[in-house]
Amino acid sequence: MSRQPIAVRIRPLRPEDIPAWVALINAADAVDELGRATTVEATRAKLRSPGYGYDRVLLAWRHRRLLGYADLWRQADDRAIGGVTVHPFFRGRGVGRKLLRRLIGLARREGVRYLDVPVVPRIQAAAALLIGAGFRRVRYWWEMVWVGRMPPPAPDPPPGVRLRTYHPGQDAQAWLALDAAAFSRHWGATPLTPEDVAALADRPDFDPDGLWFAEVDGKLVGQALARYNRQGPTLLGMPVGRIDEVAVLPAYRGRGIGRALVLAAMNYLWSRGCRVIELTVDGENARARRLYDTLGFVEAGQLHWYRYELENGRSSD
């Protein structure tokens, strides 16, 4: 196959493009094995998320064939998270570079200071693309996985701590306050907004019974979110679960609350048929890493974060 550069036409996503976009995502994931395979339903739900949307997804077309896309997720602070994906058949032909340039331009128009792009290091071409465009690596996360043949242990919260699930319509404000306080100094985290909560509830991988809280005297002090999608990734025909948003208020850390929350989330996923559970943890969060090690999670890889810095809508380079 010729490796000559390909001329493409780049334009924002349209509603009628979604099936072709989903097919491209799944074709790329079949090669890259990043667990990003999706469905039309899940993709439409994601597009309704705050900071995302049709104008923040750029498609690269050659005639009527979709060759790649770039997307940008505007955060509530001065950051945006972006990504570039090219169909495996058309990599190494300049499509990624063109999409990345357009993505930087989109971030500049959004007025953000930082454009952060996550990359799995084994996909070396992706990191090389970013470095060549002026990005620098600023952080890494561990990707961890648990594979179970037996149910996980039951959660055993410390005395005075009650575990319970989310009550829609009642817990939203308390959840917002907990999330903001628990993640206030966490790299890359932005506080949840009411719009985020509404969008999360609209996703096919969200279930109120999968969102666990630790409560002390009626106050929420910790959280863990278990997610899975019956139409999402599977292994041997069984759904793959994921745990996100694990956090405990600083004053309550070191008591075993985080362990109890993670076990509650793991048991929820086990009861839904998940025998593989994934999560990520900040590379500088040694305490959380030790917790997951003791629960049987093993490191499956890393996720590297590359950053492009812009200042007042103009590149600082």
Backbone bond lengths (Angstrom), bond angles and torsions (degrees), N, CA, C in turn:
res aa  C-N    CA-C-N  psi(-1)  N-CA   C-N-CA  omega(-1)  CA-C   N-CA-C  phi
1 M - - - 1.452 - - 1.530 109.58 -
2 S 1.326 117.17 136.82 1.452 121.50 178.86 1.516 110.41 -64.14
3 R 1.364 116.19 141.69 1.457 121.06 177.58 1.518 110.85 -105.87
4 Q 1.326 117.40 20.27 1.450 120.72 178.05 1.527 110.28 -66.82
5 P 1.347 117.87 146.74 1.464 120.40 177.56 1.527 111.31 -55.82
6 I 1.315 114.95 147.28 1.453 121.79 -178.69 1.522 109.07 -107.60
7 A 1.316 115.75 133.98 1.467 120.62 173.00 1.530 108.13 -80.66
8 V 1.316 116.75 128.21 1.457 121.55 -179.29 1.519 109.68 -129.58
9 R 1.311 114.51 158.55 1.464 122.48 173.82 1.520 106.87 -110.59
10 I 1.315 116.44 123.14 1.465 121.34 -176.46 1.524 109.08 -109.18
11 R 1.313 115.30 128.62 1.467 121.14 179.58 1.527 109.27 -149.41
12 P 1.346 117.06 162.38 1.464 119.48 178.50 1.526 112.77 -66.43
13 L 1.306 114.51 157.03 1.461 122.61 177.01 1.521 111.09 -62.90
14 R 1.324 115.52 143.66 1.463 122.83 173.28 1.527 108.32 -120.25
15 P 1.328 118.00 157.25 1.475 119.34 -178.99 1.521 113.36 -54.24
16 E 1.323 116.87 -39.03 1.464 119.40 -177.15 1.540 112.68 -72.23
17 D 1.343 117.57 -10.19 1.464 121.67 179.64 1.524 113.33 -83.89
18 I 1.329 117.95 -12.09 1.471 120.17 -168.80 1.533 112.69 -58.21
19 P 1.349 120.46 -46.17 1.472 117.73 179.10 1.530 113.48 -58.19
20 A 1.339 117.29 -41.08 1.466 119.78 178.63 1.521 110.93 -67.23
21 W 1.320 116.76 -37.40 1.468 120.43 178.56 1.526 110.71 -65.07
22 V 1.327 117.53 -44.82 1.460 121.16 178.63 1.528 110.24 -62.14
23 A 1.320 117.26 -40.89 1.466 120.31 178.33 1.530 111.02 -61.59
24 L 1.330 117.46 -39.03 1.459 121.16 177.70 1.526 110.80 -65.80
25 I 1.334 117.47 -46.09 1.470 121.16 178.33 1.524 110.27 -55.90
26 N 1.325 116.31 -45.69 1.469 120.25 -177.11 1.525 112.17 -70.59
27 A 1.329 117.24 -35.34 1.464 119.88 177.28 1.529 110.80 -65.80
28 A 1.320 116.32 -40.87 1.471 119.66 177.76 1.518 111.12 -66.60
29 D 1.334 116.59 -40.60 1.462 119.22 -177.78 1.526 111.88 -69.52
30 A 1.325 117.49 -28.75 1.465 119.89 177.30 1.524 111.30 -62.11
31 V 1.328 116.64 -27.54 1.465 121.71 178.58 1.527 111.03 -92.73
32 D 1.340 116.17 -45.09 1.464 120.53 -173.49 1.524 113.10 -80.76
33 E 1.332 117.21 -24.87 1.470 123.05 179.33 1.526 111.49 54.18
34 L 1.332 115.60 54.91 1.460 121.65 -179.90 1.523 112.47 -104.05
35 G 1.322 117.41 1.28 1.452 120.02 -179.20 1.519 113.49 72.70
36 R 1.314 117.35 27.53 1.464 120.98 -177.66 1.519 113.16 -102.01
37 A 1.319 117.14 4.20 1.463 119.32 177.83 1.524 109.33 -55.97
38 T 1.318 116.20 143.24 1.454 120.02 -172.61 1.514 110.58 -144.89
39 T 1.316 115.43 -175.69 1.453 122.73 178.61 1.520 108.88 -129.91
40 V 1.318 115.12 165.48 1.468 119.24 177.62 1.527 109.97 -61.46
41 E 1.331 116.64 -41.25 1.463 120.29 -179.50 1.529 111.50 -60.88
42 A 1.328 117.03 -48.14 1.464 120.86 -179.22 1.518 111.14 -65.49
43 T 1.318 117.24 -36.21 1.455 120.99 -179.30 1.521 110.91 -67.76
44 R 1.308 117.16 -41.88 1.463 119.43 177.73 1.520 111.19 -63.99
45 A 1.327 117.13 -37.12 1.460 120.13 177.05 1.523 110.23 -65.37
46 K 1.315 117.96 -41.58 1.464 121.28 179.09 1.516 110.99 -62.15
47 L 1.315 117.63 -38.58 1.458 121.31 -178.95 1.526 112.22 -63.98
48 R 1.310 117.35 -20.09 1.459 120.74 177.85 1.520 112.61 -86.37
49 S 1.324 117.56 0.23 1.456 121.22 -178.73 1.523 110.99 -72.78
50 P 1.329 117.98 143.63 1.470 120.68 175.80 1.526 111.02 -57.60
51 G 1.316 116.22 138.00 1.455 120.80 178.40 1.508 114.53 84.08
52 Y 1.338 117.41 -3.21 1.456 121.50 179.77 1.532 107.46 -116.51
53 G 1.303 119.50 -159.16 1.449 120.51 176.23 1.517 113.37 124.53
54 Y 1.307 115.56 173.54 1.463 122.06 -173.50 1.525 112.78 -59.53
55 D 1.323 117.87 -40.07 1.462 120.40 -177.26 1.516 113.02 -72.43
56 R 1.329 117.10 -9.67 1.459 120.41 -179.07 1.520 111.77 -107.76
57 V 1.315 116.60 14.69 1.467 122.42 172.62 1.520 107.14 -121.49
58 L 1.317 117.19 121.15 1.464 123.34 -177.77 1.522 109.29 -109.83
59 L 1.327 116.08 126.53 1.460 121.90 -178.48 1.522 110.57 -107.24
60 A 1.331 116.07 137.59 1.464 122.12 177.37 1.529 108.70 -104.95
61 W 1.327 116.05 115.92 1.463 121.98 -176.61 1.529 110.37 -111.87
62 R 1.305 115.05 143.79 1.463 122.36 166.86 1.519 106.02 -123.08
63 H 1.314 114.74 107.80 1.461 120.97 -170.03 1.538 107.75 57.56
64 R 1.301 119.09 -118.90 1.463 120.59 -178.81 1.526 112.78 -106.35
65 R 1.312 116.15 14.59 1.463 119.27 -179.02 1.513 109.77 -106.42
66 L 1.326 116.29 132.44 1.454 122.13 178.10 1.522 108.80 -85.91
67 L 1.348 116.26 120.80 1.460 120.99 -175.00 1.523 113.42 -103.91
68 G 1.320 117.52 -22.16 1.449 119.02 -177.90 1.511 111.20 -176.18
69 Y 1.310 115.05 173.11 1.468 119.47 177.34 1.524 109.76 -152.45
70 A 1.310 114.72 158.03 1.462 123.29 170.36 1.511 107.19 -129.31
71 D 1.329 116.68 144.32 1.457 118.78 177.57 1.511 110.72 -138.44
72 L 1.313 115.07 158.54 1.459 122.27 -175.80 1.516 108.75 -136.98
73 W 1.329 115.18 132.52 1.457 121.66 179.40 1.520 106.94 -117.57
74 R 1.328 115.80 104.63 1.461 121.77 -179.09 1.518 109.47 -69.93
75 Q 1.337 115.79 127.93 1.446 120.98 179.51 1.526 110.82 -93.19
76 A 1.331 115.82 169.07 1.458 119.55 -176.94 1.525 111.99 -76.31
77 D 1.342 117.83 -11.30 1.459 120.15 178.49 1.523 109.38 -103.98
78 D 1.320 117.69 -139.44 1.464 120.88 -176.87 1.513 112.24 -99.30
79 R 1.346 117.04 23.96 1.455 121.82 -177.05 1.518 111.52 -119.05
80 A 1.326 113.43 160.40 1.456 121.76 165.66 1.511 107.22 -137.11
81 I 1.327 116.32 145.14 1.462 121.95 176.43 1.524 107.71 -105.00
82 G 1.311 116.08 129.97 1.457 120.03 -176.61 1.512 112.35 -127.29
83 G 1.310 115.18 174.70 1.458 121.38 177.23 1.507 110.86 -164.13
84 V 1.321 115.68 155.29 1.469 122.89 177.02 1.516 107.91 -133.37
85 T 1.320 117.01 130.36 1.457 122.16 177.86 1.523 108.96 -134.22
86 V 1.331 115.73 133.09 1.470 121.82 178.31 1.519 108.46 -120.72
87 H 1.318 116.36 141.06 1.461 120.70 177.31 1.532 109.54 -55.55
88 P 1.332 117.97 136.42 1.473 119.93 -176.54 1.523 114.54 -53.61
89 F 1.324 118.68 -32.41 1.462 120.82 -178.17 1.519 112.91 -70.61
90 F 1.341 117.90 -16.25 1.455 120.60 -170.96 1.521 112.44 -122.80
91 R 1.318 117.19 21.28 1.454 120.46 178.32 1.526 110.60 -79.47
92 G 1.331 115.61 155.46 1.450 120.60 179.97 1.507 114.03 76.58
93 R 1.330 117.58 18.27 1.467 120.71 -177.77 1.530 111.90 -126.88
94 G 1.306 115.83 23.60 1.454 120.40 172.03 1.508 116.28 88.08
95 V 1.326 117.98 -3.95 1.463 120.35 -177.88 1.519 110.51 -66.84
96 G 1.340 117.17 -43.31 1.455 120.62 -179.80 1.515 112.37 -62.07
97 R 1.334 117.47 -41.23 1.464 120.32 179.94 1.520 111.07 -63.19
98 K 1.319 116.74 -41.16 1.462 119.61 179.54 1.521 111.36 -66.27
99 L 1.307 116.52 -41.19 1.464 119.54 178.10 1.520 111.02 -65.78
100 L 1.333 117.21 -39.51 1.460 119.73 -178.98 1.524 110.89 -65.39
101 R 1.317 117.21 -40.08 1.472 119.18 177.04 1.520 111.02 -60.68
102 R 1.323 116.57 -42.21 1.459 119.79 178.64 1.527 111.09 -67.43
103 L 1.330 116.76 -34.93 1.457 120.30 178.72 1.527 110.53 -65.19
104 I 1.328 117.61 -43.10 1.465 120.90 177.12 1.520 109.97 -61.92
105 G 1.317 117.07 -41.23 1.455 120.01 177.26 1.516 112.31 -62.52
106 L 1.323 116.68 -38.95 1.466 120.57 177.54 1.524 110.32 -64.70
107 A 1.338 117.00 -43.25 1.468 120.38 177.95 1.525 110.74 -61.75
108 R 1.320 116.46 -39.01 1.465 120.22 178.59 1.525 110.77 -62.79
109 R 1.316 116.47 -43.04 1.476 119.41 179.32 1.522 111.37 -66.71
110 E 1.336 116.80 -29.53 1.461 120.25 178.03 1.528 111.68 -72.61
111 G 1.334 117.21 -14.87 1.446 120.56 178.00 1.512 114.98 79.06
112 V 1.336 117.98 18.63 1.466 119.99 179.83 1.519 109.73 -80.11
113 R 1.303 115.75 159.95 1.459 120.81 177.17 1.525 111.26 -91.95
114 Y 1.340 116.45 -35.73 1.465 120.07 -176.46 1.522 110.49 -125.13
115 L 1.325 115.07 134.73 1.460 121.87 169.85 1.522 107.09 -110.97
116 D 1.322 117.16 113.55 1.459 123.12 -178.00 1.523 109.99 -106.65
117 V 1.322 115.84 133.02 1.464 121.53 -178.90 1.530 108.65 -128.07
118 P 1.344 118.61 122.50 1.465 120.92 177.13 1.522 111.36 -84.90
119 V 1.318 115.80 141.76 1.469 121.73 -177.98 1.521 108.93 -139.64
120 V 1.321 116.98 136.43 1.460 121.93 170.45 1.530 107.22 -81.97
121 P 1.337 118.89 121.50 1.470 120.54 -170.53 1.513 115.37 -61.14
122 R 1.343 117.97 -25.02 1.468 117.73 179.38 1.528 111.82 -67.12
123 I 1.336 117.99 -19.31 1.462 120.88 174.75 1.523 106.60 -89.69
124 Q 1.309 116.13 80.40 1.458 122.24 -169.53 1.523 112.52 -63.89
125 A 1.314 117.46 -32.23 1.465 119.60 -178.35 1.524 111.38 -64.23
126 A 1.326 117.14 -32.16 1.459 120.20 -179.98 1.518 110.63 -67.17
127 A 1.344 116.55 -45.39 1.466 119.69 177.95 1.528 110.87 -63.49
128 A 1.341 116.65 -41.28 1.463 120.10 179.76 1.525 111.09 -62.52
129 L 1.319 116.79 -38.03 1.466 120.68 178.57 1.530 110.38 -60.73
130 L 1.328 116.05 -45.50 1.461 120.18 -178.27 1.522 111.69 -67.83
131 I 1.329 116.93 -45.48 1.463 120.27 -179.91 1.527 110.45 -60.72
132 G 1.314 116.32 -40.38 1.455 120.23 178.88 1.512 113.40 -63.85
133 A 1.340 116.51 -24.23 1.469 120.83 -179.76 1.526 112.02 -93.42
134 G 1.332 117.60 1.02 1.451 119.79 177.31 1.508 115.71 101.93
135 F 1.327 118.02 8.40 1.459 120.97 175.43 1.537 109.34 -77.41
136 R 1.337 116.42 155.46 1.461 121.35 173.39 1.524 109.04 -132.33
137 R 1.315 115.68 148.24 1.460 119.55 -179.99 1.524 109.88 -76.76
138 V 1.342 115.88 129.91 1.461 119.68 -175.95 1.521 113.51 -121.63
139 R 1.333 118.27 -14.10 1.465 119.82 -175.60 1.523 108.79 -163.34
140 Y 1.327 115.68 161.28 1.456 118.30 169.74 1.517 108.92 -142.70
141 W 1.310 114.96 152.44 1.463 122.54 175.09 1.519 108.40 -120.25
142 W 1.335 115.51 148.84 1.455 120.15 169.99 1.527 108.59 -83.79
143 E 1.309 116.29 138.61 1.458 122.31 169.37 1.524 106.65 -100.98
144 M 1.330 116.90 123.45 1.453 121.51 -174.12 1.523 110.13 -124.74
145 V 1.327 115.11 152.95 1.459 120.34 -176.56 1.525 109.37 -141.31
146 W 1.306 115.00 144.14 1.464 123.19 175.43 1.517 107.82 -119.70
147 V 1.322 116.63 129.83 1.460 122.15 177.02 1.524 106.95 -120.91
148 G 1.330 116.25 120.26 1.449 119.46 -173.30 1.510 114.38 -115.70
149 R 1.316 115.33 136.87 1.462 121.31 169.80 1.524 111.15 -101.91
150 M 1.322 115.14 -21.26 1.461 122.43 177.68 1.515 108.22 -124.66
151 P 1.329 117.68 153.82 1.464 119.63 178.96 1.524 111.31 -58.83
152 P 1.315 117.73 148.11 1.471 119.61 175.91 1.525 110.15 -67.78
153 P 1.322 118.00 160.13 1.469 120.31 177.55 1.523 111.21 -59.57
154 A 1.298 115.81 153.30 1.462 120.18 175.97 1.520 109.20 -70.61
155 P 1.320 118.35 145.57 1.470 120.31 177.52 1.521 111.27 -65.71
156 D 1.315 115.16 143.03 1.468 121.39 -178.90 1.533 108.02 -131.11
157 P 1.336 118.13 78.91 1.469 120.24 -176.72 1.528 111.22 -65.59
158 P 1.315 117.29 152.13 1.476 120.03 179.51 1.528 110.72 -67.25
159 P 1.321 117.60 162.21 1.460 120.68 -179.86 1.532 111.73 -54.98
160 G 1.313 114.88 139.28 1.456 120.28 178.96 1.507 114.75 85.66
161 V 1.337 117.31 -3.57 1.470 121.47 -179.11 1.519 108.90 -110.18
162 R 1.304 116.07 128.96 1.458 122.22 179.27 1.519 109.36 -112.61
163 L 1.318 115.99 132.93 1.458 120.91 174.16 1.522 109.35 -97.89
164 R 1.297 115.87 136.99 1.463 120.20 175.88 1.524 109.30 -153.82
165 T 1.333 115.44 167.53 1.456 120.64 -179.54 1.527 110.61 -97.93
166 Y 1.301 113.74 172.09 1.463 123.19 -175.33 1.525 111.79 -70.47
167 H 1.324 115.59 136.99 1.462 122.03 175.28 1.528 108.41 -108.13
168 P 1.327 118.80 100.39 1.466 120.25 -179.37 1.530 110.83 -56.32
169 G 1.309 114.73 139.09 1.454 119.90 178.60 1.513 114.04 84.61
170 Q 1.334 117.03 -11.64 1.466 120.11 -179.64 1.528 112.38 -118.96
171 D 1.318 117.10 -34.41 1.463 120.78 -171.66 1.518 114.55 -99.02
172 A 1.324 118.61 -2.38 1.462 119.99 -170.23 1.529 111.94 -57.61
173 Q 1.326 118.22 -49.70 1.463 120.14 -176.93 1.526 111.60 -65.73
174 A 1.327 116.65 -42.41 1.465 119.57 178.82 1.528 110.55 -64.79
175 W 1.321 116.70 -37.07 1.468 120.22 177.74 1.529 110.44 -64.16
176 L 1.327 117.68 -43.43 1.459 121.04 178.71 1.529 110.64 -58.75
177 A 1.343 116.42 -43.86 1.462 120.25 -179.61 1.521 111.07 -66.12
178 L 1.335 117.31 -42.77 1.460 121.14 178.58 1.524 110.61 -61.63
179 D 1.315 117.40 -48.40 1.456 121.49 -177.02 1.526 111.13 -60.92
180 A 1.332 116.60 -43.20 1.461 120.15 -179.31 1.520 111.63 -63.32
181 A 1.334 116.64 -42.40 1.463 120.13 -178.19 1.519 111.94 -73.60
182 A 1.321 117.55 -39.86 1.462 120.91 -176.13 1.521 112.53 -70.39
183 F 1.337 117.25 -32.59 1.461 121.17 -177.15 1.530 112.78 -105.82
184 S 1.323 118.17 17.09 1.466 120.55 -171.66 1.531 113.01 -61.45
185 R 1.329 117.84 -28.86 1.462 120.14 -179.35 1.524 112.37 -117.99
186 H 1.294 116.15 20.26 1.461 120.72 -177.83 1.527 109.36 -90.30
187 W 1.337 115.99 128.31 1.459 119.89 -177.69 1.528 110.77 -60.68
188 G 1.311 115.55 132.31 1.451 120.86 174.60 1.510 115.47 80.80
189 A 1.333 117.36 -1.20 1.465 119.99 -178.18 1.517 110.08 -93.89
190 T 1.325 115.91 140.22 1.455 122.09 172.87 1.519 108.21 -123.87
191 P 1.322 117.90 145.12 1.458 119.86 -177.22 1.528 112.12 -60.67
192 L 1.322 115.55 142.63 1.455 120.14 172.52 1.519 110.42 -63.01
193 T 1.318 116.32 148.51 1.453 122.73 174.62 1.521 108.76 -117.22
194 P 1.340 118.45 163.38 1.473 119.00 175.06 1.524 112.36 -55.70
195 E 1.331 116.99 -34.21 1.463 120.06 178.20 1.521 111.16 -67.03
196 D 1.343 117.21 -36.76 1.464 120.72 176.43 1.525 111.05 -62.37
197 V 1.341 116.17 -43.40 1.464 120.47 -179.34 1.525 110.25 -62.31
198 A 1.331 116.63 -43.59 1.468 120.00 179.61 1.523 111.02 -63.92
199 A 1.334 116.48 -41.02 1.468 119.58 179.78 1.515 111.51 -67.93
200 L 1.333 116.85 -38.82 1.469 120.40 179.02 1.523 110.87 -62.15
201 A 1.325 116.30 -42.22 1.463 119.97 -179.74 1.516 112.07 -64.70
202 D 1.335 116.77 -19.21 1.461 122.04 -178.60 1.519 112.58 -87.18
203 R 1.328 117.17 -9.29 1.457 120.07 -176.15 1.519 111.21 -79.86
204 P 1.337 117.45 145.16 1.473 119.65 -178.72 1.518 113.98 -69.75
205 D 1.342 118.26 -13.30 1.465 119.68 179.34 1.531 111.98 -99.62
206 F 1.337 117.21 12.68 1.460 119.99 179.11 1.519 110.67 -106.32
207 D 1.331 114.98 134.98 1.455 122.55 176.19 1.529 106.45 -138.78
208 P 1.337 118.73 126.55 1.474 118.92 178.50 1.519 113.12 -53.15
209 D 1.339 117.60 -30.87 1.461 120.11 179.57 1.526 112.64 -73.08
210 G 1.335 117.19 -9.24 1.458 120.81 177.80 1.519 113.39 -96.01
211 L 1.337 117.29 -6.35 1.458 120.96 178.17 1.522 108.35 -99.48
212 W 1.323 115.77 112.44 1.459 122.22 -173.70 1.524 111.32 -106.08
213 F 1.334 114.28 139.00 1.456 121.35 176.26 1.519 109.95 -120.57
214 A 1.332 114.98 148.77 1.469 122.09 166.54 1.527 106.76 -103.64
215 E 1.319 115.30 132.33 1.459 120.95 -173.65 1.531 109.78 -126.38
216 V 1.316 117.49 135.50 1.463 123.76 176.31 1.527 108.31 -127.68
217 D 1.317 116.82 115.64 1.470 121.50 -179.32 1.524 111.94 51.74
218 G 1.340 115.60 41.57 1.456 120.63 177.38 1.513 114.86 82.82
219 K 1.328 118.83 -0.85 1.469 122.70 -179.88 1.518 110.03 -103.97
220 L 1.319 116.79 132.93 1.457 121.21 175.84 1.519 109.13 -75.79
221 V 1.346 115.73 125.75 1.464 119.68 -176.98 1.529 112.70 -122.78
222 G 1.326 118.25 -6.29 1.452 120.65 -179.99 1.518 110.97 -162.62
223 Q 1.343 115.82 163.67 1.462 120.49 -176.18 1.517 110.44 -153.24
224 A 1.326 115.74 156.34 1.466 123.45 171.29 1.520 107.04 -156.41
225 L 1.315 116.87 135.43 1.455 122.63 -176.71 1.519 110.07 -114.92
226 A 1.323 116.54 119.14 1.468 122.65 175.49 1.524 108.42 -99.08
227 R 1.328 116.27 131.62 1.461 120.39 -176.73 1.524 109.89 -132.73
228 Y 1.313 115.64 141.99 1.454 120.71 169.18 1.516 107.33 -158.74
229 N 1.305 115.54 156.81 1.460 122.04 -178.38 1.522 107.89 -130.26
230 R 1.306 116.52 121.50 1.476 119.85 -179.77 1.520 112.01 -58.92
231 Q 1.314 117.88 -25.48 1.463 121.30 178.74 1.524 111.70 -100.50
232 G 1.334 116.76 7.89 1.452 120.83 -178.05 1.515 112.76 -92.24
233 P 1.352 117.06 -156.28 1.474 121.14 -177.55 1.521 112.19 -59.42
234 T 1.325 116.17 143.22 1.459 121.79 177.91 1.520 109.29 -132.82
235 L 1.307 115.21 161.25 1.457 122.45 172.89 1.510 106.80 -136.08
236 L 1.341 115.75 119.73 1.465 121.71 -175.66 1.529 110.81 54.04
237 G 1.327 115.57 37.40 1.452 120.82 177.15 1.512 115.17 81.42
238 M 1.329 118.43 0.24 1.459 121.87 -179.45 1.529 109.48 -107.21
239 P 1.328 116.76 144.35 1.471 118.99 -178.48 1.519 111.41 -67.48
240 V 1.323 115.25 150.44 1.456 122.55 175.93 1.521 107.97 -100.00
241 G 1.318 116.48 125.69 1.449 120.94 -179.15 1.514 112.10 -94.70
242 R 1.318 114.79 165.23 1.460 120.64 179.39 1.529 109.32 -143.68
243 I 1.315 116.39 143.96 1.458 122.25 176.19 1.527 108.53 -117.63
244 D 1.322 116.28 127.20 1.459 122.94 -179.24 1.525 109.22 -131.53
245 E 1.319 114.23 172.23 1.472 122.36 170.01 1.525 113.24 56.50
246 V 1.323 117.02 36.76 1.473 119.83 176.99 1.526 108.27 -79.90
247 A 1.326 116.48 122.77 1.462 119.83 -178.79 1.519 109.83 -160.32
248 V 1.326 115.19 148.33 1.466 122.86 175.64 1.524 107.23 -132.44
249 L 1.315 117.22 140.91 1.461 120.44 177.34 1.521 110.51 -57.58
250 P 1.330 118.16 141.47 1.470 120.59 -175.59 1.525 114.09 -51.45
251 A 1.317 118.45 -40.22 1.459 120.59 -176.45 1.518 113.05 -68.69
252 Y 1.330 117.55 -13.23 1.466 120.92 -175.72 1.523 112.52 -113.25
253 R 1.312 117.59 8.05 1.460 120.26 -179.08 1.529 111.34 -77.33
254 G 1.323 115.02 158.66 1.452 120.35 178.60 1.515 114.73 81.03
255 R 1.330 118.11 11.64 1.466 121.52 -178.10 1.530 112.75 -110.58
256 G 1.315 118.18 -2.38 1.459 120.54 -177.24 1.510 113.78 94.87
257 I 1.335 117.44 7.11 1.466 119.93 -179.14 1.522 110.60 -70.21
258 G 1.328 115.95 -42.06 1.466 118.82 178.95 1.512 111.94 -61.20
259 R 1.318 116.95 -41.62 1.466 120.86 178.57 1.527 110.13 -61.04
260 A 1.338 116.97 -45.21 1.461 119.93 -179.45 1.527 111.17 -62.58
261 L 1.328 117.77 -39.91 1.468 121.27 179.63 1.530 111.07 -65.19
262 V 1.325 116.86 -44.16 1.463 119.44 -179.65 1.524 110.52 -64.40
263 L 1.331 117.68 -40.75 1.459 120.20 177.97 1.533 111.32 -64.92
264 A 1.321 116.86 -37.04 1.467 119.13 176.26 1.521 110.57 -62.50
265 A 1.330 116.56 -42.72 1.456 120.54 178.55 1.527 111.18 -65.91
266 M 1.339 117.12 -40.28 1.460 121.08 179.04 1.526 111.02 -63.78
267 N 1.319 116.76 -42.27 1.464 119.61 179.54 1.519 111.89 -66.78
268 Y 1.313 116.51 -36.40 1.468 119.28 174.87 1.529 110.09 -59.28
269 L 1.327 116.58 -48.20 1.463 120.15 -178.07 1.524 111.19 -66.03
270 W 1.328 117.37 -39.28 1.466 119.74 177.01 1.526 110.32 -59.30
271 S 1.329 117.12 -43.05 1.462 120.47 -178.82 1.519 112.36 -64.97
272 R 1.332 116.72 -19.93 1.477 121.12 177.59 1.523 111.66 -94.62
273 G 1.301 117.87 8.03 1.458 121.08 175.92 1.505 115.52 94.76
274 C 1.321 118.46 4.34 1.461 121.03 179.99 1.523 109.72 -79.84
275 R 1.303 116.56 124.00 1.456 121.60 176.12 1.527 111.26 -110.92
276 V 1.302 115.72 -5.33 1.461 122.66 174.00 1.526 107.12 -125.54
277 I 1.329 115.65 128.56 1.458 121.03 -178.97 1.526 108.45 -128.18
278 E 1.318 116.15 132.26 1.462 122.06 -177.84 1.522 110.23 -114.73
279 L 1.321 114.90 155.22 1.462 121.03 171.63 1.519 108.36 -161.74
280 T 1.319 116.25 165.83 1.463 121.52 173.42 1.517 108.55 -123.78
281 V 1.329 115.93 152.49 1.456 121.41 179.25 1.518 108.37 -141.63
282 D 1.316 115.82 138.31 1.458 122.74 -179.98 1.528 109.93 -55.99
283 G 1.331 116.62 134.43 1.451 121.06 -179.16 1.518 113.84 -62.51
284 E 1.339 117.64 -17.63 1.458 120.80 179.05 1.528 112.64 -99.75
285 N 1.328 117.04 3.83 1.465 121.01 -179.79 1.527 108.62 -99.12
286 A 1.324 115.79 77.91 1.464 120.72 -175.30 1.527 111.51 -65.03
287 R 1.335 117.78 -34.36 1.467 119.88 -178.97 1.525 110.54 -63.99
288 A 1.327 116.84 -45.34 1.464 119.27 179.27 1.525 110.68 -65.06
289 R 1.326 116.55 -38.90 1.467 119.19 179.46 1.526 110.53 -61.07
290 R 1.324 117.88 -41.38 1.465 120.27 178.85 1.532 110.92 -63.77
291 L 1.327 116.28 -38.86 1.463 119.52 178.50 1.522 110.63 -60.13
292 Y 1.314 117.28 -48.76 1.467 120.17 -177.49 1.526 111.24 -66.57
293 D 1.326 116.63 -35.39 1.468 119.26 175.34 1.530 110.82 -58.60
294 T 1.338 116.41 -44.98 1.469 119.36 -177.17 1.522 112.13 -68.78
295 L 1.336 117.24 -22.27 1.460 120.90 179.61 1.528 112.61 -89.00
296 G 1.318 117.31 0.34 1.458 120.60 175.70 1.507 115.12 97.68
297 F 1.319 118.12 5.87 1.464 119.98 173.76 1.526 109.08 -74.91
298 V 1.325 115.91 145.62 1.460 120.67 177.33 1.520 108.47 -125.41
299 E 1.309 115.25 152.55 1.463 120.07 179.80 1.526 109.60 -72.28
300 A 1.317 115.52 124.17 1.458 121.03 179.01 1.524 112.04 -104.99
301 G 1.306 116.82 -11.91 1.453 120.52 -178.51 1.512 109.92 166.20
302 Q 1.329 114.82 -169.28 1.447 121.00 177.80 1.518 109.88 -132.81
303 L 1.298 114.83 159.23 1.456 122.13 174.66 1.522 106.69 -124.44
304 H 1.325 116.88 116.80 1.457 121.78 -177.68 1.530 109.59 -98.45
305 W 1.314 115.16 137.44 1.467 121.11 179.54 1.529 109.14 -104.71
306 Y 1.325 115.79 124.14 1.458 122.83 176.99 1.530 108.64 -109.62
307 R 1.323 115.17 141.35 1.470 120.50 -173.89 1.528 111.51 -125.18
308 Y 1.316 114.41 137.27 1.462 122.69 171.65 1.515 106.36 -115.50
309 E 1.305 116.56 123.77 1.458 120.57 -174.85 1.522 110.70 -98.97
310 L 1.328 114.59 130.40 1.458 121.90 176.28 1.523 107.56 -120.70
311 E 1.308 117.10 151.08 1.453 121.32 -179.58 1.516 109.05 -130.84
312 N 1.338 115.51 118.43 1.461 121.13 179.00 1.524 111.88 53.81
313 G 1.353 114.65 40.37 1.449 118.77 177.89 1.512 114.34 80.18
314 R 1.352 118.48 4.58 1.462 121.58 178.73 1.518 109.02 -128.11
315 S 1.319 116.22 147.63 1.452 119.31 -179.16 1.510 110.21 -62.57
316 S 1.351 115.28 140.45 1.461 119.78 178.07 1.528 111.41 -87.03
317 D 1.331 116.86 -3.92 1.479 119.31 -179.11 1.521 110.55 -77.78
